[in-house]
Structures are given as C-alpha cells and as structure tokens.
Amino acid sequence: MGEYVNAGGVRTYYETHGEGEPLVLLHGGLATAESWAMQIPALAERYRLYVPERRGHGRTPDVAGPMTYEMMAADTAAFLDAASTGTAHLVGWSDGAVVGMLVALRRPELLRKLVVIGQYFNFDGQVPEFRAMIEYWGSELPEELHELYDRVSPDGPEHFPVVLEKMMRMWRKEPEIALPELAGVRAPTLLMQGDDDIVKVEHSSALAATLPDAQLAIIPGSSHMAPLEKPDLVNRLILEYLSDHQPEKMMSLRG
C-alpha cells in the first residue's frame, strides 16, 4: 500500500508491507520501490517493511537544487521521524547503501542494524569499468530507466533530463568518504556485494575491517544486480543477519 508523508519538506512516497519490527528498504539511483520486488515477500513475513522513494525518484517529486548523498540521508532521517518507525533496521542497495551508511553515521539512534549492498564509499573502491559506464549513461541511458520514470513520476516525463543531470553530477563527484570516518558507525553492519560488482572486493574488505562491528558477504556468480539475480540467497543472508540469534563462530581468529 502506498501513501505520502511530509519528510522535512519533501512529499515522500512510501509503501508498507508486513508486520513486526520495522525494516526500511532504500533503493538505488534512478530506481523505485519496485526494485525490491524480489525481497519484499520474504522480508515481509518477519518485518514491517517501509519502502520510501527519495526525492526525484519514483512517485516522490523532485526538489529544487542539486542532489547529494548527505541531502538524501537527511531526507531519509526525516522520513524515519515522520513515519514514526522508531529504531529500525536499514537495508540499502547501491545509492541507498551510501544513504543508509550516512544515516547510521549522522543519526545513530534511528538504527538497529544496517545492511549495505553493492556500493563503494569513495572512488578508490570503484571498479574502473563502472566509471566508463556512468559516462556512457550521460548520453545513452538504458531506455527502461527512462520509461520507469515516465510511468510514475509526478513531475512528468519532461522532467527526467533534469533529474538525470543532477544524478550524473553527483555520481561524478560522490561518494568520497574516507573509510576512517565510517569507523564512527556503531550499528552492526553487513556488507554484501556480487563478485562482479561495481565495488572492488578489496574495498569492502577494508571497510569491514574499519567498522567496529561488521560482516562481509560476497555473492558468487553475481553482479551489481545480485538482489534480482540471486534473491533467495540475498534474502536468506539478510534475514539471518537481522535475526537476534547469531550462531557463534567456532574458530574465530579476529573476534
């Protein structure tokens, strides 16, 4: 079921599914709530899901001015306050992973556990092929992304070039977060990525070592689209991680 809430001045569309502890799903760049279609049924069996769409995405209108990750994190924190989710689990994919990490850093009282999927946090962690893809998208964006925007945006199809230009500008400059800064994230965090993703495995491994409480999962035979390519495995890893009952390590070398 979809509805709107005023979140810090942004008329934010969101959907809710299931019952239980609150779990918020944060979509990727130029995506919508529908991108979580392969996760929602499984996760809604245990959790009350909140699936918001950020400014200029899906059914949430754009807002004048540029887009930045910090701005979208502030919007997300405002959404959590406005929707009265209380302390929630956050799962972010791609751009949503940066947004979730920044919420964990800036508003730690809002989070219980964090899952981030398929994302680098500075350009040292970006695979070079993705930089080339971003530049290509500037002139030849996949038509299905344009069509997705056209079908649901309250701003109309003619506004899509404005949103795309804002996103391209952001992607060319951000994220650029030094890993030591993320050591301030106190929420237990699962880092997940495909073995053929837009983020280097070494970057995720270094981040896992930097965070105070982190686990790392590399999904074999998958790309940046792992939640769609291997949904059963991704869903199981999310559910097991968010569970209160974690199996004890039998031969831990690092605690």
CORVENNOR-V185162 format. One record per helix or strand of 2 or more residues. SS is the DSSP state (@ for helix, = for strand). FROM is the first residue (numbers start at 0). TO is the last residue. Records with the same first field share a line. If there is no record, write none. Layout:
SS: FROM-TO + FROM-TO
This chain:
=: 1-6 + 9-16 + 20-25 + 46-51 + 87-92 + 110-116 + 187-195 + 213-222
@: 32-42 + 68-81 + 94-105 + 107-109 + 122-124 + 127-139 + 142-151 + 156-172 + 178-181 + 200-209 + 225-228 + 230-241
